[in-house]
Amino acid sequence: MRSNGATLGVVLDSTTVPAEVSVDGERLSVIGYVWEPTTELVGLDSAGAVWSYSPDRRSRTPMNSSVDALRRFLDLFGEFFATTDGPPPATYTAEQMAEKLAAFRRGEIKPPVARPDNRAARIGQLRKTLTAIDEPAIKAGWWSLILEQVDDGIL
């Protein structure tokens, strides 16, 4: 799911967010945000681990063990969302659609035979690759929620 070129809404841009936040007595260097800079920030702790931080709840959730791992996760999800199991969407004019409907009604066009869904296999491969990159991250709160939504077909 990409919006404005940002996979899962994650924008790595420190120019539109505060430089630092303090959470649970630890400073996080803010490196970006999720969807908008006022609701969820992305920050680094002193060890280089990446966290999601909610200013409203004043709480943080682990994301990845490093910025490199986060970037790799985002790239993989971007590829996952860009790959579809069906044909690309088509755009028709009203006239073209009316012609296709008429041909369908005359029996000249048959509905395509359903292909097996490859999504489950793609999700399995995605999980395997993510685990190899940063296993603790897929068990952590932020990514576990994303993966649950992918499994459920929400994303």
C-alpha positions in Angstrom: 0.0 0.0 0.0 1.7 3.1 -1.3 0.7 6.7 -0.8 2.7 9.7 -2.1 5.5 7.3 -2.8 5.6 6.1 0.8 5.2 2.4 1.5 2.8 1.8 4.4 2.8 5.6 4.9 6.4 5.6 6.3 8.2 8.7 5.3 11.9 9.0 6.2 12.3 12.7 6.3 13.6 14.5 9.4 13.0 18.0 8.0 9.3 18.1 8.9 9.4 16.6 12.4 11.1 17.5 15.7 14.8 16.6 16.0 14.3 14.6 19.2 11.7 13.3 21.5 12.0 11.8 25.0 10.3 8.5 25.7 10.6 6.5 28.9 13.6 8.5 29.9 15.4 7.8 26.6 15.9 10.2 23.7 14.9 9.2 20.2 16.4 11.0 17.2 13.4 11.5 14.9 14.1 10.3 11.3 10.6 10.4 9.9 6.9 9.7 10.4 4.0 7.5 9.4 1.3 9.1 7.3 1.6 12.5 8.9 4.2 14.1 11.3 1.7 14.8 14.1 0.4 11.3 14.8 3.3 8.8 14.6 7.0 9.5 14.5 9.8 7.2 13.5 12.9 7.5 15.7 16.3 5.9 16.5 17.4 5.1 20.0 21.1 5.3 21.1 21.8 1.7 20.0 20.5 2.5 16.4 17.2 0.6 16.8 14.1 2.1 15.1 10.9 2.8 17.0 7.5 4.1 16.2 6.5 6.8 18.6 3.0 8.2 19.2 3.1 11.7 20.8 -0.6 11.4 21.8 -0.1 8.2 23.7 3.5 9.0 24.7 4.4 5.4 23.9 6.7 3.7 21.5 6.7 0.4 19.6 9.7 -1.4 18.2 10.0 -1.4 14.4 13.5 -2.6 13.3 17.0 -3.2 14.7 18.4 -0.7 12.2 17.5 1.9 9.6 19.0 -0.4 7.0 16.6 -3.2 8.1 13.7 -0.7 8.0 14.5 0.4 4.5 14.8 -3.3 3.3 11.4 -4.1 4.9 9.8 -1.1 3.2 11.3 -2.1 -0.1 10.1 -5.6 0.2 6.6 -4.5 1.1 6.6 -2.0 -1.8 7.5 -4.9 -4.2 4.8 -7.1 -2.5 2.1 -4.5 -3.0 3.2 -3.8 -6.6 2.9 -7.4 -7.5 -0.6 -8.6 -8.2 -2.0 -12.0 -9.1 -4.4 -10.7 -11.7 -4.2 -8.7 -14.9 -3.5 -5.0 -14.6 -6.6 -2.8 -14.4 -8.0 -1.5 -17.7 -9.6 1.8 -18.5 -12.4 2.0 -21.0 -14.6 4.7 -22.3 -18.4 4.4 -21.8 -18.7 3.6 -25.5 -16.0 0.8 -25.3 -17.7 -0.6 -22.3 -21.1 -0.6 -24.0 -19.6 -2.5 -26.9 -18.0 -5.1 -24.6 -21.2 -5.5 -22.7 -23.1 -6.1 -25.9 -20.5 -8.6 -27.1 -20.8 -10.4 -23.7 -24.6 -10.6 -24.0 -24.2 -12.1 -27.5 -21.9 -14.7 -26.1 -18.8 -13.4 -28.0 -16.9 -12.7 -24.8 -16.6 -15.4 -22.1 -15.6 -14.6 -18.5 -12.0 -15.6 -17.8 -11.3 -18.8 -16.0 -10.3 -18.0 -12.4 -6.6 -18.5 -11.7 -5.4 -19.9 -8.4 -4.6 -17.2 -5.9 -0.8 -17.0 -5.4 -1.1 -14.5 -2.6 -0.6 -17.0 0.2 2.6 -18.2 -1.3 3.8 -14.6 -1.8 3.0 -13.8 1.9 4.9 -16.9 2.9 7.9 -15.8 0.9 7.7 -12.3 2.2 7.7 -13.6 5.9 10.7 -15.8 5.2 12.7 -13.0 3.7 11.7 -10.5 6.5 12.7 -13.1 9.1 16.1 -13.5 7.5 16.7 -9.7 7.6 15.4 -8.9 11.1 13.6 -11.7 12.9 12.9 -9.8 16.1 11.2 -7.1 14.1 8.5 -9.4 12.6 7.6 -10.5 16.2 7.5 -6.9 17.4 4.4 -4.8 17.7 4.6 -2.6 14.6 5.4 -5.2 12.0 3.3 -7.9 13.6 0.3 -5.7 13.1 1.2 -5.0 9.5 1.7 -8.7 8.8 -1.6 -9.5 10.5 -3.3 -7.1 8.2 -1.6 -8.6 5.2 -2.7 -12.1 6.3 -6.3 -10.9 6.7 -6.3 -9.2 3.3 -6.7 -5.7 4.7 -3.5 -4.6 3.1 
